[in-house]
Amino acid sequence: MPERIYGVRHHGPGSARAVVRELDTHPPEVLLIEGPPEADGLVRWAADGGLEPPVALLGYAADDPGRAAFWPFAVFSPEWQAIRWAVRRGVRVRFFDLPYGYRVAPSPASPEAVADEPVHPAPQAEGPAGVPGTAPGAGPETAGEHLTEAGAGAGPDGDDTAAGPMRPVDPIAELAAAAGYDDPERWWEDVVEHRGMPVFEAIAEAMAAIREHAPEDPDDLLREAFMRSVLREERRRHEDVAVVCGAWHVPALIRKVPVKDDTALLKGRRKGKVAFTWVPWTYGRLASWSGYGAGVRSPGWYHHLFTTGDDVVTRWLVDAAGVLRAEGVPTSSAHVIEAVRLAEALATLRGRPLAGLAEVTEAAEAVMCDGEPLRSELIARRLVVGERLGAVPDDMPAVPLVRDLTAQQRSLRLRPDAAERALDLDLRQDNDLRRSRLLHRLTVLGVPWGRRATTRRGAGTFREEWRLAWQPEFAIRLVEGGMWGTTVVAAATARVTRRAREASTLAEVTELVETCLLADLAEAYPSVLAALDTRAALDADVHHLMAAIPALARTLRYGDVRRTDVAGLATVTASLLGRVCAGLPSAAGSLSDDAARQLRDGVDGVHQAVGLLADESLRDRWLATIGSLATRPGLHGLAAGRLTRLLLDAGRLDGAEVRRRLRLPLTAGTPPAHAAAWVEGFLSGGGLLLVHDEALLSLVDDWLADIPAEAFDSALPLLRRTFGGFDSGERRAIGERIAGGGSARTGPLIMIDTGRAAAPLTTLGALLGRPLSVGGAPPGSAVAAGNAGEAGSAVAAGRGREAGSAVAAAGSEEA
């Protein structure tokens, strides 16, 4: 009896239903499925209830786990349904695609080298997922390749030009165009998904017609030669054989090809050692936009089509309403009813057998989303693509590192989830502290399951905010991490120790010190501290030394919060600070604007770090250093102003001395740009000082008003950068302070030039439909004049929101 070959579309729910129906009607003795033969031993796990799709077969080279590939399966994948059907009935299942070992085998030309390509020479591109055997633009319509190469494929923006080996044509698009459709996805839904009728013979005939005139892909020819060899072998053993494969391959399996031709094509191929396991997958990675060439545009919609019996459209729109309600969008049952009616009417007008994704999307957008694109995108992300993450049984064969991580996830109640979620940790709680350490250790291993959220809280608090999202490719990185150790802590320790030995800069080692604190890698400390001491002794750059101190100070200050032993680190930190104090004066001479800004940032970091240390002698030494440096003649204004501000905040200078120092650069003979740099350095970081010190505010305001008009334009950008960095509340308080008479200037600050103010009133009155007039302050006010270079409170003139405030005007971006 000739074998029955079922050509399917990978991840097509219509194909899945048709395959199961055919297998029920004609049960085979053996079932051949397109897939890696090395994974035959994992087929039995399909009967385990703990293996919940979407899942994927992960194959990787035994000697290089980073070279790996996935074979994804969803609940609506024909291959998955065929496997489940066979294992439940005791039918033998065999994968019969080209062994993955051929793809990772050493190149015959160089036995020591390992080829990155499949067995043919077409290059693999870099990206999140790669799909040999897809044509540019094919996307969800490709009916062939099921393999996803790890580390290759389309770019993050879905650029198909980054794909690797490409099938010459897109067969589904060709068939859709022949049927008069401009959208291949819609054609497939109308012909297969919505009709539910088997079309295997028709599709096989159509594929044969397309392949007759299409150029052949060398990778396909090699794979199909191996498929035919397996098929011949099974024919000799069994009378009743069924085959489930991509429809593109059906003509090649039916065609009569001499055995010697296939043997010659496969001869001389080397086979590398590989390992396989099941891993969780996500619908996001199953979507075609992720770069997976055999993916589908809407895995969530296909899941709904496969799992929903009746009322497909109604149930879908009910779920869409639920998504909107969960986000606070009022959506009633009336919305759902009208959306269903609209979707069905659109399907009728377009001559479709059932409302498809296009119709329900347009109906939901028009009726339930009020035309808001963000709401439509929310439904697309939650339902059309979906955020489902599969699961594998706990006793699934895996590398020891993966088993250890799984046990910790269960113990800490941190379940992997494809959807991003927030996690707020209180480090005073034992369980939260252990969670934080696990997330930091995984980051060390290149598994960024959690990413620290950006918050306004200062470093060293008892809380951490994370954003968690599990990605399927983490499975490969965990396999790679297995080379460092069998547990997460052991692997992270070994990885940090190795990085400390290989670090070439002081900054790299300093970062590792803080990593040891955050991840609690106590056994890595000796190696990291030794590397830190060595690099610090060799590095003479003051900027590098200053950049290293903040992380060390945080480690010393907050080690007790994380219950970490930081013995020995204080000595290294004190030594670094001593070298900074000795080298800072020489590093502060003859600075350009950029160098002065770099010095200011470094000094700020060290000053903040010194404040975290409990050693008063180190603090006194640091303050004495910057105190002597602040009065050096010729010091760049930005650095001089900043050092003066730090000394004031530390209590080493009083208000009178600060005002005296400020008057020196603000004198008439000093270039305005130098004075503006001094003010920028002094005031950067906060403007409350001007609110509380009336004399200082008056001094700055008088200087601004006295800047000559020809020099004002060069000073304004620096002033805008300074005052624009203040919070809006600080700017408002400064304006109110001056408006209330805070300046030492005699006479009222807020005056209205009624002559200039009345000029636009005629036009405004015409626009508003009523006459306007101006009254109040007498004419001649410099504040209202709109020219900051004129007399009065010059900068405030038309440049700030708070009238009369020269300082607020300099920092305002609004007229």
C-alpha positions in Angstrom: 0.0 0.0 0.0 1.6 3.4 -1.0 2.3 5.8 1.8 -0.1 8.7 2.5 1.7 12.1 2.4 0.0 15.0 4.1 1.5 18.3 3.0 0.7 20.9 5.6 1.3 24.5 6.5 3.4 24.7 9.6 1.3 26.1 12.4 -1.9 26.0 10.4 -5.0 25.1 12.5 -6.9 24.0 9.4 -4.1 21.7 8.5 -4.0 20.4 12.0 -7.7 19.5 12.1 -7.4 17.9 8.6 -4.4 15.8 9.6 -6.1 14.4 12.7 -9.2 13.6 10.7 -7.2 11.7 8.1 -5.2 9.8 10.8 -8.4 8.8 12.5 -9.8 7.5 9.2 -6.6 5.7 8.1 -4.5 4.8 11.1 -0.9 4.1 10.0 1.6 1.7 11.4 4.4 4.3 11.5 4.2 8.1 11.3 7.0 10.1 9.8 7.1 13.8 10.7 9.4 16.5 9.4 11.8 17.2 12.3 15.3 16.3 13.6 15.9 12.5 14.0 18.0 13.1 17.1 14.9 14.1 18.9 13.0 10.7 18.4 13.6 9.8 22.1 11.7 12.9 23.2 8.5 12.1 21.4 7.1 10.2 24.3 6.9 13.4 26.4 4.1 14.6 24.2 1.8 12.3 26.3 2.9 14.0 29.5 0.3 16.6 30.7 3.2 18.8 31.9 4.3 19.4 28.4 2.0 22.3 27.4 2.4 24.1 24.1 3.8 26.4 22.8 7.0 24.4 23.3 10.0 23.8 21.1 12.6 21.2 20.5 16.0 22.7 21.4 19.0 21.1 19.7 22.6 22.2 20.4 26.1 21.1 19.6 27.5 19.1 22.5 30.9 20.8 22.3 29.5 24.3 21.7 26.0 24.9 23.2 25.9 28.4 21.7 25.3 26.8 18.3 21.7 25.7 18.6 18.4 25.7 16.9 14.7 25.4 17.8 11.8 23.5 16.2 8.6 25.3 17.7 5.2 23.7 18.1 1.9 25.3 19.0 -1.3 23.5 20.0 -2.6 24.2 16.5 0.6 22.9 14.7 -0.2 19.9 12.5 3.0 18.2 13.6 2.1 18.6 17.3 -1.4 17.2 16.8 0.0 14.3 14.8 2.5 13.5 17.5 -0.1 13.6 20.2 -2.4 11.4 18.1 0.3 8.8 17.6 1.6 8.6 21.2 -1.9 8.2 22.6 -2.5 5.2 20.2 0.8 3.6 20.5 1.8 4.3 16.9 5.6 4.7 16.3 6.7 8.2 15.5 9.9 9.0 13.7 11.4 12.4 12.7 12.8 12.1 9.2 14.3 15.5 8.3 18.0 16.0 7.8 19.8 15.3 11.1 20.8 18.4 12.9 24.2 16.8 13.5 25.0 17.6 9.8 24.5 21.3 10.4 27.0 21.4 13.3 29.6 19.0 12.0 33.2 20.3 11.5 33.9 21.5 8.0 35.6 18.8 5.9 38.1 21.4 4.7 39.1 22.3 8.2 38.5 19.5 10.8 39.4 21.9 13.6 36.9 24.5 12.5 33.2 24.3 13.2 31.0 25.5 10.4 28.3 28.1 11.3 26.3 27.3 8.2 24.1 24.4 7.4 25.6 21.8 5.0 25.3 24.2 2.1 27.4 27.3 1.9 24.7 30.0 2.2 25.5 32.4 5.0 23.5 32.7 8.2 22.7 36.2 9.3 22.7 37.6 12.8 19.5 38.3 14.7 17.1 37.0 17.3 15.9 34.0 15.2 16.8 32.6 11.8 14.9 30.6 9.3 16.6 28.9 6.4 14.2 28.2 3.6 12.2 31.4 3.5 11.9 33.9 0.8 12.0 37.7 1.4 8.6 38.8 2.4 7.2 35.3 2.7 6.6 35.6 6.4 3.5 33.6 7.4 2.8 32.3 4.0 5.9 30.0 3.8 4.8 26.4 3.8 8.2 24.8 4.1 11.0 25.2 6.7 10.2 24.5 10.3 13.6 25.1 11.8 14.6 28.2 13.6 18.3 28.7 13.9 19.3 30.4 17.2 21.2 33.6 16.8 20.3 34.1 13.1 17.4 35.6 11.2 15.6 38.8 10.7 16.5 41.9 12.7 14.4 43.3 15.5 12.4 45.4 13.2 11.4 42.5 11.0 13.9 43.2 8.2 13.6 40.2 6.0 16.7 41.1 4.1 18.6 39.7 7.1 17.4 36.2 6.5 19.7 33.4 5.7 19.3 30.8 3.0 16.1 31.6 1.0 13.5 29.5 -0.8 13.3 30.9 -4.4 9.5 31.5 -4.2 6.7 31.9 -1.7 4.3 29.1 -2.7 1.3 30.3 -0.7 1.6 33.8 -2.1 1.8 32.3 -5.6 -1.4 30.3 -5.1 -3.2 33.3 -3.5 -2.2 35.5 -6.5 -3.5 32.8 -8.9 -6.8 32.9 -7.0 -7.1 36.7 -7.3 -6.1 37.5 -3.7 -3.7 40.3 -2.8 -3.3 38.9 0.7 -2.0 35.3 1.0 -3.0 35.1 4.6 -6.7 35.8 3.7 -6.6 33.3 0.9 -5.3 30.6 3.2 -8.0 31.4 5.8 -10.8 31.3 3.2 -9.6 28.1 1.5 -8.4 26.0 4.5 -9.0 27.5 7.9 -12.6 28.5 7.6 -13.8 25.7 5.4 -12.3 22.8 7.4 -12.0 20.5 4.4 -9.0 18.4 3.6 -7.2 19.8 0.6 -4.0 17.7 0.7 -4.2 16.4 -2.9 -5.0 19.9 -4.3 -2.2 21.5 -2.4 0.3 18.8 -3.5 -0.7 19.3 -7.1 -0.4 23.1 -6.8 3.1 22.8 -5.2 4.2 20.5 -8.0 3.2 23.1 -10.5 5.0 25.8 -8.7 8.2 23.8 -8.2 8.3 22.7 -11.8 9.2 26.3 -12.9 11.0 27.5 -9.7 14.8 27.3 -9.1 15.7 24.7 -6.4 17.3 25.6 -3.1 20.4 23.4 -2.4 19.4 23.0 1.2 16.0 21.6 0.2 17.5 19.2 -2.2 19.8 17.8 0.5 17.0 17.5 3.0 14.6 15.9 0.6 17.3 13.3 -0.4 17.5 12.3 3.3 13.7 12.2 3.6 13.4 9.9 0.7 16.0 7.6 2.1 14.1 7.3 5.4 10.9 6.8 3.5 12.3 3.9 1.5 13.6 2.3 4.7 10.2 2.4 6.3 8.4 1.1 3.2 10.5 -2.0 3.4 9.4 -2.5 7.1 5.8 -1.4 7.0 2.9 -1.5 4.6 1.1 1.5 6.0 3.2 4.6 6.4 1.9 8.2 6.9 4.0 11.3 6.4 3.4 14.8 7.8 5.6 17.4 6.3 5.6 20.9 4.8 3.6 21.0 1.6 6.6 22.3 -0.3 8.4 18.9 0.1 5.5 16.8 -1.1 6.3 16.8 -4.8 9.9 15.8 -4.0 8.8 12.9 -1.9 6.4 11.6 -4.6 8.9 12.0 -7.4 10.8 8.9 -8.4 14.4 9.5 -7.8 17.1 6.8 -8.2 18.6 5.7 -4.9 22.1 6.3 -6.2 21.4 10.0 -6.8 20.3 10.5 -3.2 23.2 8.4 -1.9 25.7 10.5 -3.9 24.2 13.8 -2.6 24.5 12.6 1.0 27.9 10.9 0.6 30.8 12.4 2.6 28.7 14.4 5.0 30.1 14.6 8.6 27.9 14.4 11.6 28.5 16.3 14.8 27.4 15.3 18.3 24.2 17.1 19.4 21.8 17.0 22.3 18.0 17.7 22.4 15.4 18.7 24.9 12.0 20.3 25.1 11.9 24.0 26.2 9.0 26.5 26.7 8.2 28.7 23.8 6.0 31.8 23.3 3.5 33.0 20.8 5.5 36.2 20.4 8.4 34.1 19.1 6.0 32.0 16.9 4.9 35.2 15.1 6.4 35.9 11.7 7.5 39.4 12.7 10.0 37.9 15.1 12.0 36.6 12.2 10.7 33.0 12.2 10.1 32.3 8.6 7.6 29.4 9.2 5.8 31.6 11.7 2.3 33.0 11.4 1.1 36.6 11.5 -1.4 36.0 14.3 -0.7 32.9 16.5 -3.2 34.1 19.1 -6.0 34.2 16.5 -5.0 30.8 15.2 -5.1 29.4 18.7 -8.6 30.8 19.1 -9.7 29.3 15.7 -8.4 25.8 16.7 -9.7 25.7 20.3 -13.0 27.4 19.8 -15.8 25.3 18.4 -18.8 27.5 17.7 -19.3 31.3 17.7 -15.7 32.0 16.8 -16.3 35.7 16.0 -18.5 36.4 19.1 -16.2 34.7 21.5 -13.2 36.6 20.1 -14.9 40.0 20.4 -15.9 39.1 24.0 -12.3 38.4 24.8 -11.3 41.7 23.1 -13.8 43.5 25.3 -12.3 41.9 28.3 -8.8 43.2 27.3 -10.2 46.7 27.1 -12.0 46.5 30.4 -8.9 45.3 32.1 -7.2 48.5 31.0 -10.1 50.7 32.2 -11.7 51.3 28.8 -15.6 51.1 29.3 -16.8 48.4 26.9 -20.4 47.1 27.2 -22.2 44.1 25.8 -23.8 46.5 23.3 -20.4 47.2 21.9 -19.8 43.5 21.5 -23.1 42.9 19.8 -22.6 45.8 17.3 -19.0 44.7 16.6 -20.2 41.1 15.8 -22.8 42.5 13.4 -20.3 44.7 11.7 -17.7 41.9 11.3 -20.3 39.6 9.8 -21.6 42.3 7.5 -18.0 43.0 6.3 -17.5 39.3 5.6 -20.7 39.1 3.6 -19.8 42.2 1.5 -16.3 40.7 0.8 -17.7 37.3 -0.1 -15.8 35.5 2.6 -17.2 32.2 4.2 -16.6 33.6 7.7 -15.4 36.8 9.2 -11.7 36.6 9.5 -9.1 38.4 11.4 -9.2 41.5 9.2 -13.0 41.8 9.7 -13.0 41.3 13.5 -10.1 43.7 13.8 -11.8 46.4 11.8 -15.0 45.9 13.7 -13.3 46.1 17.1 -11.4 49.2 16.1 -14.5 51.0 14.8 -17.0 50.0 17.5 -15.0 49.2 20.7 -11.9 51.2 20.3 -13.4 54.4 19.0 -10.7 54.5 16.3 -7.9 54.8 18.9 -4.8 53.1 17.5 -3.4 52.4 21.0 -6.4 50.4 21.9 -6.2 48.4 18.7 -2.6 47.7 19.3 -3.4 46.5 22.8 -5.9 43.9 21.4 -3.3 42.9 18.8 -0.6 42.3 21.4 -2.8 40.5 23.9 -5.0 38.5 21.6 -3.8 38.5 17.9 -0.3 37.6 18.9 -0.8 36.5 22.4 1.4 36.3 25.5 1.1 32.6 26.1 4.2 30.8 27.5 4.4 27.0 27.3 5.6 24.6 30.0 7.7 21.5 30.3 7.5 18.7 32.9 9.8 19.1 36.0 11.5 15.8 35.3 12.3 16.7 31.7 16.0 15.8 30.9 18.0 19.0 31.1 21.4 20.3 32.0 22.0 20.5 35.8 22.1 24.4 35.7 18.5 24.4 34.3 17.3 22.0 36.9 18.8 24.2 39.7 17.2 27.3 38.3 13.8 25.6 38.0 14.1 24.5 41.6 14.9 28.0 42.7 12.1 29.5 40.7 9.7 27.1 42.4 11.2 27.8 45.9 11.1 31.6 45.4 7.6 31.6 43.8 9.0 33.3 40.7 7.2 31.7 37.7 8.6 32.5 34.3 6.1 34.5 32.2 6.3 35.8 28.6 4.3 38.9 29.5 6.3 41.7 31.2 5.4 42.3 34.8 6.7 44.5 37.6 8.4 43.0 40.7 9.0 45.2 43.8 11.5 43.7 46.2 12.0 44.6 49.9 15.6 43.5 50.7 14.8 43.3 54.4 12.6 40.3 53.6 14.5 37.0 53.2 12.5 35.8 50.2 12.9 39.1 48.4 16.6 39.2 49.1 17.0 35.7 47.6 15.0 36.8 44.6 17.2 39.8 44.1 20.4 37.6 44.3 19.0 35.1 41.8 18.1 37.8 39.2 21.6 39.4 39.6 23.3 36.0 39.2 21.3 35.3 36.1 22.3 38.7 34.6 26.0 37.7 35.2 25.3 34.5 33.1 23.8 36.5 30.3 20.2 35.7 31.1 18.5 39.1 31.7 15.2 37.6 32.9 14.8 40.7 35.1 15.9 44.3 34.3 16.3 46.9 37.0 13.6 49.6 36.6 14.6 53.2 36.5 13.4 54.9 39.7 13.9 58.2 41.5 15.0 56.4 44.6 18.6 56.8 45.6 21.0 53.9 45.5 21.3 51.8 48.6 17.6 51.8 49.6 15.9 48.6 50.9 13.9 48.3 47.7 14.6 47.2 44.2 12.2 47.5 41.2 12.4 45.0 38.4 10.7 44.3 35.1 10.5 40.5 34.4 9.9 38.9 31.0 11.0 35.4 30.1 12.3 34.8 26.6 12.7 31.4 24.9 16.3 32.1 23.9 17.3 32.1 27.6 17.2 28.3 27.3 20.3 28.4 25.0 22.1 30.8 27.3 21.4 28.5 30.3 22.9 25.6 28.3 25.9 27.7 27.6 26.1 28.7 31.2 26.3 25.1 32.1 30.0 25.2 31.2 30.7 27.4 34.2 28.9 25.3 36.9 26.1 23.0 37.8 24.2 25.6 39.9 23.4 29.2 39.3 25.6 30.5 42.1 28.6 28.3 41.1 28.3 29.3 37.5 28.0 33.0 38.3 31.0 32.8 40.6 33.1 31.1 38.0 32.0 33.6 35.4 32.9 36.6 37.5 36.2 35.1 38.5 37.1 34.6 34.9 36.1 38.1 34.0 38.2 39.6 36.8 41.3 37.8 35.5 40.6 39.0 32.0 39.6 42.6 32.8 41.8 45.2 31.1 40.6 48.4 32.8 39.9 49.5 36.4 36.3 50.3 35.6 35.6 46.7 34.6 37.0 45.3 37.8 35.1 47.9 39.9 31.9 46.9 38.2 32.6 43.3 39.2 33.0 44.3 42.9 29.5 45.7 42.9 28.3 42.7 41.0 29.7 40.4 43.8 27.7 42.5 46.3 24.4 42.4 44.4 24.6 38.7 43.5 26.2 37.6 46.8 29.1 35.9 45.2 31.4 35.6 48.3 33.7 33.1 46.8 34.5 35.4 43.9 35.6 38.3 46.2 39.3 37.2 46.7 39.9 37.1 42.9 38.0 40.3 42.2 39.8 42.2 45.0 43.2 40.9 43.8 42.4 42.1 40.3 41.2 45.4 41.7 44.4 46.0 43.6 46.5 45.2 40.5 44.5 47.4 38.1 44.4 50.3 40.6 48.2 50.2 41.0 48.7 50.2 37.3 46.1 52.9 36.3 47.4 56.4 36.7 44.4 58.2 35.1 42.7 60.3 37.8 39.4 60.1 35.9 39.5 56.3 35.9 40.3 56.3 39.6 37.4 58.7 40.4 35.0 56.6 38.3 35.9 53.5 40.4 35.2 54.9 43.8 31.4 55.3 43.8 30.8 51.6 43.2 33.2 50.7 45.9 31.6 53.1 48.4 28.2 51.7 47.7 29.5 48.2 48.3 31.0 49.2 51.6 28.0 51.3 52.7 25.2 48.8 51.8 27.0 45.5 52.2 25.3 45.1 55.6 21.8 45.6 53.9 22.5 42.6 51.7 24.3 40.7 54.5 27.5 40.5 52.4 31.0 40.3 53.8 33.1 43.1 52.3 36.2 42.7 54.5 39.3 44.0 52.7 37.5 46.4 50.4 37.9 49.4 52.8 41.7 49.3 52.4 41.5 49.3 48.6 38.9 52.2 48.6 41.0 54.3 51.0 44.1 53.8 48.8 42.2 54.8 45.6 40.8 58.0 47.3 44.3 58.9 48.5 45.6 58.6 44.9 42.7 60.8 43.7 43.5 63.5 46.3 47.1 63.5 45.2 46.4 63.6 41.5 43.4 65.8 41.3 45.2 69.2 41.4 47.4 68.3 38.4 44.4 67.0 36.5 42.5 70.3 37.0 44.9 72.5 35.1 44.2 74.1 31.7 40.8 72.5 31.1 38.6 72.8 28.0 34.9 73.0 28.4 34.4 69.3 27.8 37.3 68.3 30.2 35.9 70.6 32.9 32.5 68.9 32.6 34.1 65.5 32.8 36.0 66.7 35.9 32.9 68.1 37.5 31.0 64.8 37.0 33.9 62.8 38.5 34.2 65.1 41.5 30.4 64.8 42.1 30.6 61.1 42.1 33.5 60.9 44.5 32.0 63.5 46.8 28.7 61.6 47.0 30.7 58.3 47.6 32.8 59.9 50.4 29.5 60.9 52.1 28.6 57.2 52.2 31.7 56.2 54.0 31.9 56.1 57.7 35.6 57.2 57.8 35.8 60.9 58.9 39.5 61.0 58.2 38.9 60.2 54.5 36.1 62.8 54.4 38.4 65.5 55.9 41.1 64.7 53.4 38.8 64.9 50.5 37.3 68.2 51.6 40.7 69.7 52.3 41.7 68.7 48.7 38.8 70.3 47.0 39.0 73.3 49.4 42.5 74.2 48.2 41.7 73.5 44.6 38.6 75.8 44.6 40.7 78.9 45.2 43.4 78.1 42.5 43.8 81.0 40.1 42.9 80.2 36.5 40.7 77.2 37.4 37.9 76.7 34.9 34.7 78.4 36.0 32.6 75.2 35.9 35.0 73.4 38.2 35.5 76.4 40.5 31.8 76.9 40.9 31.1 73.3 41.5 33.8 72.9 44.2 32.5 76.0 46.0 29.0 74.6 46.1 30.3 71.2 47.5 32.2 73.1 50.2 29.1 75.1 51.1 26.9 72.0 51.3 29.6 70.3 53.5 29.5 73.2 55.9 33.1 74.3 55.1 32.0 77.7 53.8 29.4 80.2 55.1 27.0 82.3 53.0 29.1 85.4 53.3 32.2 83.7 51.9 30.2 82.1 49.1 28.8 85.5 48.1 32.3 87.0 48.1 33.6 84.3 45.8 30.6 84.7 43.6 31.2 88.4 43.2 34.7 87.8 41.8 33.6 86.1 38.5 30.5 88.3 38.3 32.5 91.6 38.1 32.2 93.8 35.1 35.7 92.9 33.8 35.1 89.1 33.8 34.0 87.6 30.4 30.3 86.7 30.7 30.9 83.1 29.4 33.4 82.4 32.3 30.9 83.9 34.8 28.1 81.8 33.3 30.2 78.7 33.6 30.9 79.5 37.3 27.2 80.0 38.0 26.4 76.7 36.1 28.9 74.8 38.2 27.6 76.4 41.4 23.9 76.0 40.8 23.7 72.7 38.9 21.7 70.1 40.7 19.2 72.3 42.4 17.8 75.8 42.7 16.5 75.9 46.3 19.6 77.7 47.4 18.4 80.8 45.4 15.0 80.5 47.1 16.4 80.6 50.6 19.3 83.0 50.2 17.9 86.4 49.4 21.3 88.1 49.0 22.6 85.4 46.7 19.5 85.6 44.5 19.8 89.4 44.3 23.5 89.1 43.4 22.7 86.7 40.5 19.8 88.7 39.3 21.8 92.0 39.3 24.6 90.3 37.3 22.1 89.0 34.7 20.6 92.4 34.3 23.9 94.1 33.8 25.2 91.7 31.1 25.8 93.8 27.9 23.4 93.1 25.1 26.2 92.0 22.7 27.5 89.4 25.3 24.1 88.1 26.4 23.6 85.7 23.5 26.8 83.9 24.2 25.9 83.5 27.9 22.3 82.5 27.5 22.8 78.9 26.4 24.8 78.2 29.6 22.2 79.9 31.7 19.4 78.0 30.1 21.2 74.7 30.7 21.6 75.7 34.3 18.2 77.0 35.2 16.4 74.6 32.8 17.7 71.7 35.0 15.7 73.0 38.0 12.4 71.4 38.8 9.4 73.4 37.7 8.5 74.0 41.4 12.0 75.5 42.1 11.7 77.8 39.1 8.2 78.9 40.2 9.5 79.5 43.7 12.4 81.7 42.4 9.9 83.7 40.3 7.6 84.2 43.2 10.5 85.2 45.4 11.5 88.0 43.0 8.0 89.0 42.3 7.4 89.4 46.0 10.3 91.8 46.3 13.1 89.3 46.9 15.6 91.3 44.8 17.8 94.0 46.4 17.1 96.2 43.4 15.1 99.4 44.3 11.8 100.1 42.8 9.1 97.6 41.6 10.3 94.7 39.5 7.0 93.9 37.9 5.9 96.6 35.5 3.9 96.5 32.3 4.8 98.5 29.3 1.3 99.2 28.3 2.3 100.7 24.9 4.0 97.4 23.8 1.4 95.2 25.4 -1.4 97.0 23.5 0.1 96.5 20.1 -1.3 92.9 19.5 -4.6 93.6 21.2 -6.4 94.7 18.0 -5.6 91.4 16.2 -6.5 89.4 19.3 -9.7 91.3 19.7 -10.7 90.5 16.1 -10.0 86.8 16.7 -11.9 86.7 19.9 -14.8 88.8 18.7 -14.6 91.5 21.4 -12.5 94.6 22.1 -9.5 94.2 24.4 -7.7 96.8 26.5 -4.7 96.9 28.7 -4.3 98.5 32.1 -2.3 98.3 35.2 1.4 99.1 35.4 2.8 102.3 33.8 4.6 102.0 30.5 8.4 101.6 30.3 8.8 98.4 32.2 11.8 96.4 31.2 10.1 93.3 32.4 7.4 93.4 29.8 9.7 94.8 27.1 10.6 91.4 25.7 14.3 92.4 25.3 16.5 90.8 27.9 19.4 93.0 27.0 17.5 96.3 28.0 17.4 97.9 31.4 15.3 96.5 34.2 15.4 92.9 35.3 16.9 92.1 31.9 16.6 88.4 31.4 13.1 88.3 32.8 12.0 90.5 30.0 9.7 88.2 28.0 11.8 85.1 28.5 10.4 83.5 31.7 6.9 82.3 32.7 7.2 84.2 36.0 7.3 87.9 35.1 10.1 89.9 36.8 12.4 86.9 37.5 15.7 87.2 35.6 16.8 83.8 36.9 13.5 82.0 36.1 13.6 83.5 32.6 17.0 82.1 31.9 15.8 78.6 32.7 12.4 78.7 31.0 11.8 77.2 27.5 8.3 78.8 27.3 7.5 82.3 26.3 
